[in-house]
Amino acid sequence: MELKGRAWKFGSDVDTDAIIPARYLNTSDPAELAEHCMEDADPSFPPDFKTGDIFVAGKNFGCGSSREHAPIAIKAAGVSCVIARTFARIFYRNAFNIGLPIFESPEAAEDVRDGDELAVDADSGTITNLTTGRTYKSAPVPPFMQEIIAAGGLINYVAAKIK
């Protein structure tokens, strides 16, 4: 699986309330959550965002509450994947559960700049900055987790296996 898009750079400790503000948690509709994704973290998002773009962040991305609204909002907004130095553990699990590809790469998180064009090869864990020509490594997404992502999340994956 290869993903390509423009980098949207965020700092460290981006919590779930910055990803999807609590005032919008009265819905679980992905389309409605997507409308408000990152609006408190970056007021220019989503107007300049293009489907397929990539979030790049520092350490502990997705810290805070355990609700799945945050990765749902990111995925529904059209983000192809998230690259970070590290992820909060509950966000890490929730991201895969809903089918959002994420990659830990301290080097990419540090080096990539806002607006850089990136390509991510999930099979090899290679992140290429198409703007600078630099490459970075991340742990590849294991094949069974890629199947979960391709199915659109854990529930769809299990439903397909049961059939």
BAFI-3210 file (N, C-alpha, C; in Angstrom, 3 decimals, decimal comma, padded with zeros to 6 digits):
// residues 163
n [1|2|3|4|5|6|7|8|9|10|11|12|13|14|15|16|17|18|19|20|21|22|23|24|25|26|27|28|29|30|31|32|33|34|35|36|37|38|39|40|41|42|43|44|45|46|47|48|49|50|51|52|53|54|55|56|57|58|59|60|61|62|63|64|65|66|67|68|69|70|71|72|73|74|75|76|77|78|79|80|81|82|83|84|85|86|87|88|89|90|91|92|93|94|95|96|97|98|99|100|101|102|103|104|105|106|107|108|109|110|111|112|113|114|115|116|117|118|119|120|121|122|123|124|125|126|127|128|129|130|131|132|133|134|135|136|137|138|139|140|141|142|143|144|145|146|147|148|149|150|151|152|153|154|155|156|157|158|159|160|161|162|163]
n.u [000,849|000,678|000,864|000,215|000,749|000,354|002,189|000,947|001,973|002,248|002,732|004,108|002,390|-000,303|-003,517|-006,585|-008,702|-007,814|-007,706|-010,380|-012,581|-014,179|-016,727|-018,024|-018,668|-021,159|-022,017|-021,508|-021,188|-019,209|-018,802|-019,673|-017,940|-015,553|-015,740|-014,892|-012,415|-009,284|-009,685|-009,274|-006,595|-005,327|-006,384|-006,492|-007,046|-009,858|-009,941|-007,769|-006,981|-006,410|-007,868|-006,207|-003,934|-001,350|-000,850|001,724|003,510|004,843|005,900|003,786|001,262|-002,237|-002,855|-004,708|-008,190|-009,858|-011,607|-012,898|-013,479|-011,503|-009,515|-011,457|-012,460|-010,159|-009,663|-012,112|-011,947|-010,289|-007,588|-004,708|-002,812|-001,108|001,895|004,157|006,394|005,941|003,001|000,149|-000,771|-003,490|-004,647|-003,145|-004,041|-006,810|-006,700|-005,904|-008,044|-010,150|-009,263|-007,281|-004,215|-001,127|002,165|005,195|007,941|010,640|012,629|011,409|009,322|010,725|012,154|010,516|008,737|006,046|003,835|005,547|005,761|004,866|005,525|004,425|005,310|003,645|004,166|006,953|007,639|008,823|009,283|009,130|010,316|009,213|009,706|012,236|013,774|014,719|014,732|013,043|012,705|010,187|008,485|007,267|003,814|002,274|001,156|-001,439|-002,525|-002,608|-004,595|-006,770|-006,885|-007,391|-009,893|-011,363|-011,420|-011,523|-014,040|-015,323|-013,439|-013,581|-016,256|-016,164|-014,516|-016,116|-018,146]
n.v [-001,173|002,141|005,489|008,895|012,396|015,837|017,246|018,050|019,720|019,177|019,774|018,322|016,194|016,427|016,457|014,515|016,287|018,473|017,367|016,608|018,775|018,777|019,894|018,930|016,333|015,323|013,861|010,966|010,772|010,276|012,099|014,550|014,873|015,077|017,618|019,268|018,533|019,042|021,796|023,450|023,085|023,982|026,631|027,002|024,585|022,718|024,096|024,419|021,865|018,824|015,852|012,907|014,054|014,219|013,840|014,987|014,676|015,430|013,908|011,609|011,768|012,083|011,830|011,832|011,429|008,217|007,897|006,993|008,966|010,778|009,467|008,690|011,143|012,142|010,209|010,349|012,926|012,640|012,226|010,498|009,102|009,084|010,311|010,133|011,003|009,487|007,693|008,078|005,293|004,325|005,754|004,757|002,082|002,514|003,831|001,837|000,116|001,490|001,681|003,529|004,291|004,479|005,663|005,332|007,390|008,841|010,352|011,285|012,748|014,804|015,997|016,500|019,124|021,485|021,292|019,834|017,326|013,984|010,430|007,299|004,033|001,451|-001,268|-001,606|000,229|002,582|006,025|008,654|011,826|013,696|016,267|017,001|014,792|013,100|010,050|008,044|005,727|003,585|001,290|-001,357|-001,807|-004,603|-007,401|-008,481|-006,335|-004,474|-005,646|-005,185|-002,397|-002,103|-003,242|-001,317|-001,084|-002,733|-003,895|-004,228|-005,939|-008,244|-008,913|-009,616|-011,852|-013,602|-014,151]
n.w [000,000|-000,966|000,024|-000,635|-000,179|000,921|003,590|006,773|009,434|012,889|016,396|019,417|021,788|020,950|021,778|022,084|022,286|020,854|018,371|017,790|018,928|022,130|022,158|019,962|020,365|020,595|018,543|016,523|013,905|011,176|008,971|009,964|012,139|010,727|009,601|011,620|012,360|013,769|014,023|016,251|016,720|014,420|012,813|010,020|008,983|008,107|005,529|003,592|003,194|001,402|000,177|001,047|002,046|004,602|008,074|010,180|013,120|016,416|019,448|021,287|020,006|019,913|022,593|025,685|025,966|025,656|023,612|020,379|018,590|017,750|015,924|014,069|013,117|011,860|009,855|008,436|007,496|005,405|005,606|004,681|006,166|009,360|010,593|013,213|015,914|018,237|019,338|021,441|023,335|023,427|021,334|019,225|019,064|018,629|016,159|014,302|014,753|013,538|010,996|010,189|008,871|010,580|011,415|013,127|013,271|014,312|012,965|010,567|011,705|012,890|010,759|008,453|006,878|007,100|004,434|002,760|000,230|000,546|000,338|001,330|001,931|003,014|003,146|003,301|005,198|004,503|004,279|002,129|001,460|-000,926|-001,628|-000,613|-001,161|000,781|002,741|005,177|007,884|009,128|011,220|009,296|008,411|009,650|007,638|008,419|009,785|007,764|006,285|007,979|007,826|005,067|004,958|006,129|008,824|012,070|012,741|010,235|009,097|010,745|010,305|007,593|007,755|009,157|007,372]
ca.u [000,000|001,432|000,060|000,906|000,028|001,042|002,348|000,417|002,854|001,740|003,739|004,008|001,290|-001,589|-004,481|-007,802|-009,554|-007,324|-008,046|-011,812|-012,992|-015,229|-018,049|-018,623|-018,779|-022,550|-022,289|-020,481|-021,249|-017,875|-018,785|-019,792|-016,680|-014,522|-015,870|-014,301|-011,114|-008,111|-009,995|-008,674|-005,140|-004,867|-007,584|-006,519|-007,500|-009,657|-010,138|-006,686|-006,682|-006,803|-007,992|-004,958|-002,831|-000,762|-000,490|003,037|003,499|005,896|005,667|002,553|000,096|-003,474|-002,979|-005,982|-009,256|-009,781|-012,686|-012,494|-013,861|-010,331|-009,090|-012,573|-012,479|-008,994|-009,908|-013,249|-011,517|-009,560|-006,155|-004,328|-002,113|-000,477|003,273|004,519|007,529|005,274|001,564|-000,437|-001,108|-004,903|-004,874|-002,515|-004,960|-008,046|-006,448|-005,984|-009,404|-011,067|-008,683|-006,428|-002,797|-000,236|003,563|006,108|009,238|011,208|013,376|010,455|008,606|011,628|012,704|009,498|008,209|004,685|003,735|006,339|005,028|005,369|005,034|004,631|005,138|003,284|004,755|008,364|007,842|009,643|008,645|009,969|009,964|009,359|010,173|013,674|014,456|015,162|013,902|013,007|012,172|009,177|008,171|006,209|002,537|002,172|000,120|-002,789|-003,027|-002,952|-005,903|-007,748|-006,991|-008,039|-011,302|-012,031|-011,434|-011,615|-015,403|-015,516|-012,517|-014,146|-017,491|-015,784|-013,978|-017,238|-018,903]
ca.v [000,000|003,394|006,665|010,127|013,612|016,999|017,174|019,038|019,520|019,505|019,600|017,187|016,132|016,831|015,587|014,205|017,478|019,319|016,670|016,850|019,463|018,112|020,462|018,205|014,911|014,894|013,061|010,000|010,765|010,592|013,290|015,737|014,991|015,518|019,066|019,994|017,923|019,902|023,215|024,192|022,947|024,756|027,225|026,919|023,251|021,992|024,740|024,203|020,437|018,028|014,429|012,178|014,688|013,423|014,542|014,673|015,266|015,069|012,762|011,431|012,209|011,409|011,629|012,319|010,458|006,963|007,825|006,767|010,118|011,449|008,849|008,703|012,473|012,240|009,356|010,872|014,165|012,263|012,068|009,152|008,455|009,972|009,968|010,851|010,471|008,415|007,836|007,596|003,878|004,089|006,283|003,796|000,949|003,001|004,150|000,595|-000,415|002,141|001,602|004,683|003,914|005,358|005,259|005,996|007,670|010,048|011,144|011,985|013,724|015,938|016,594|016,913|020,472|021,741|021,478|018,869|016,228|012,719|009,127|006,309|002,643|000,734|-002,605|-001,567|001,206|003,670|007,328|009,459|013,230|013,974|017,648|017,088|013,579|012,296|008,909|007,738|004,398|003,322|-000,138|-001,624|-002,271|-006,044|-007,733|-008,636|-004,997|-003,854|-006,196|-004,455|-001,060|-002,244|-003,558|-000,136|-001,162|-004,050|-004,445|-004,709|-007,059|-009,416|-009,268|-010,298|-013,165|-014,446|-014,558]
ca.w [000,000|-000,993|000,326|-001,004|000,155|001,486|005,043|007,708|010,580|014,219|017,436|020,337|022,757|020,365|022,454|021,338|022,252|019,763|017,129|017,630|020,151|022,902|021,873|018,846|020,705|020,681|017,350|016,119|012,455|010,663|008,110|010,820|012,883|009,778|009,409|012,742|012,649|013,981|013,913|017,356|016,626|013,265|012,226|008,553|008,623|006,870|004,219|002,638|003,180|000,236|000,490|000,852|002,772|005,684|009,307|010,740|014,459|017,366|020,347|022,049|019,245|020,284|024,038|026,225|026,202|024,906|022,620|018,990|017,766|017,175|014,669|013,113|012,503|010,973|008,681|007,673|006,845|004,199|005,877|004,241|007,269|010,331|010,951|014,432|016,688|018,987|019,513|022,688|023,096|023,121|019,984|018,315|018,894|018,021|014,751|013,537|014,880|012,590|009,658|009,882|008,921|011,330|011,329|014,052|012,691|014,928|011,984|009,699|012,530|013,126|009,542|007,484|007,083|006,660|002,993|002,000|-000,393|001,073|-000,119|002,386|001,521|004,238|003,136|003,714|006,251|003,969|004,099|001,242|001,321|-002,351|-001,749|-000,322|-001,595|001,931|003,120|006,607|008,165|010,135|011,217|008,312|008,949|009,394|006,650|008,963|010,114|006,482|005,928|008,789|007,222|003,754|005,192|006,684|010,280|012,693|012,667|008,862|008,903|011,422|009,602|006,357|008,116|009,605|006,175]
c.u [000,895|000,467|000,861|000,068|000,936|001,074|001,690|001,139|002,201|002,834|003,542|002,774|-000,028|-002,639|-005,765|-008,753|-009,088|-007,690|-009,522|-012,309|-014,207|-016,621|-018,757|-018,836|-020,213|-022,974|-021,178|-020,491|-019,888|-017,815|-018,860|-018,523|-015,574|-014,552|-015,129|-012,924|-010,017|-008,422|-009,436|-007,148|-004,567|-006,090|-007,632|-006,933|-008,984|-009,729|-009,040|-006,352|-007,182|-006,878|-006,687|-003,778|-002,494|-000,475|000,885|003,123|004,670|005,508|004,254|001,306|-001,120|-003,619|-004,334|-006,969|-009,108|-010,829|-012,136|-012,822|-012,652|-009,834|-010,208|-012,612|-011,340|-009,235|-011,024|-012,909|-010,734|-008,060|-005,766|-003,582|-001,565|000,907|003,601|005,768|007,032|003,787|001,186|-000,966|-002,573|-005,249|-004,321|-003,484|-006,249|-007,862|-006,554|-007,390|-010,367|-010,480|-007,867|-004,962|-001,971|001,177|004,392|007,468|009,778|011,919|012,443|009,727|009,440|011,927|011,659|008,956|006,779|004,685|004,583|005,418|005,675|004,764|005,391|004,335|004,895|003,928|006,180|008,613|008,699|008,794|009,602|009,434|010,247|009,870|011,685|014,467|014,936|014,199|014,075|012,411|011,131|008,993|007,085|004,938|002,430|001,010|-001,289|-003,376|-003,341|-004,306|-007,014|-007,978|-007,753|-009,531|-012,076|-012,148|-011,688|-012,999|-015,670|-014,650|-013,104|-015,428|-017,196|-015,262|-015,078|-018,031|-018,185]
c.v [001,237|004,562|007,903|011,319|014,683|016,879|018,361|018,796|020,021|019,205|018,327|017,325|016,701|015,889|015,443|015,390|018,474|018,693|016,861|017,466|018,812|018,647|019,749|016,721|014,444|014,112|012,035|009,846|011,175|011,867|014,568|015,943|015,528|017,025|019,873|019,457|018,994|021,397|024,031|024,134|023,816|025,337|027,188|025,535|023,165|022,783|024,483|022,716|019,784|016,557|013,718|012,809|013,897|014,307|014,054|015,393|014,772|013,868|012,786|011,939|011,398|011,122|012,166|011,192|009,236|006,867|007,678|007,945|010,743|010,752|008,783|010,037|012,622|011,438|009,922|012,177|013,882|012,173|010,644|008,385|009,524|009,423|010,769|010,228|009,283|008,728|007,435|006,195|003,662|004,628|005,303|002,652|001,380|003,303|002,890|-000,001|000,209|002,216|002,811|004,262|004,954|004,773|006,042|006,142|008,961|010,948|011,932|013,065|014,979|016,702|017,155|018,290|020,565|022,003|020,549|017,802|014,915|011,531|008,123|004,926|001,830|-000,648|-002,610|-000,634|002,379|004,912|008,151|010,873|013,594|015,392|017,734|015,897|012,701|011,148|008,623|006,350|004,451|001,810|-000,368|-002,086|-003,755|-006,354|-007,858|-007,283|-004,212|-004,371|-005,492|-003,069|-001,138|-002,533|-002,360|-000,172|-002,570|-004,676|-004,990|-005,933|-008,342|-009,862|-010,028|-011,702|-014,124|-014,966|-015,683]
c.w [000,000|-000,821|-000,039|-000,598|000,712|003,004|005,736|009,016|011,868|015,228|018,239|021,226|022,211|020,949|021,642|021,294|021,199|018,413|016,808|018,939|020,804|022,595|020,712|019,143|020,918|019,435|017,165|014,597|011,889|009,822|008,941|011,639|011,976|009,571|010,474|013,135|012,699|013,970|015,074|017,316|015,515|012,568|010,693|008,064|008,925|005,569|003,186|002,440|001,902|000,666|000,134|001,572|004,031|006,888|009,749|012,078|015,294|018,211|020,928|021,321|019,678|021,765|024,496|026,370|025,301|023,809|021,204|018,084|017,073|015,901|013,628|012,384|011,501|009,694|007,806|006,959|005,566|004,372|005,498|005,317|008,201|010,626|012,194|015,045|017,500|019,052|020,924|022,407|022,731|021,731|018,953|018,014|018,202|016,539|013,892|013,596|013,882|011,177|009,231|009,971|009,684|011,333|012,338|013,384|013,297|013,924|011,069|010,482|012,759|011,842|008,569|007,875|006,544|005,159|002,152|001,412|000,041|000,338|000,965|001,817|002,793|004,308|003,676|004,891|005,807|003,756|003,251|001,199|-000,130|-002,602|-001,597|-000,837|-000,453|002,189|004,599|006,771|009,272|010,138|010,174|009,019|008,629|008,447|007,240|009,367|008,847|005,995|006,702|008,198|005,904|003,895|005,729|008,188|010,772|012,570|011,263|008,572|009,510|010,712|008,315|006,651|008,525|008,418|005,550]
res [m|e|l|k|g|r|a|w|k|f|g|s|d|v|d|t|d|a|i|i|p|a|r|y|l|n|t|s|d|p|a|e|l|a|e|h|c|m|e|d|a|d|p|s|f|p|p|d|f|k|t|g|d|i|f|v|a|g|k|n|f|g|c|g|s|s|r|e|h|a|p|i|a|i|k|a|a|g|v|s|c|v|i|a|r|t|f|a|r|i|f|y|r|n|a|f|n|i|g|l|p|i|f|e|s|p|e|a|a|e|d|v|r|d|g|d|e|l|a|v|d|a|d|s|g|t|i|t|n|l|t|t|g|r|t|y|k|s|a|p|v|p|p|f|m|q|e|i|i|a|a|g|g|l|i|n|y|v|a|a|k|i|k]
***
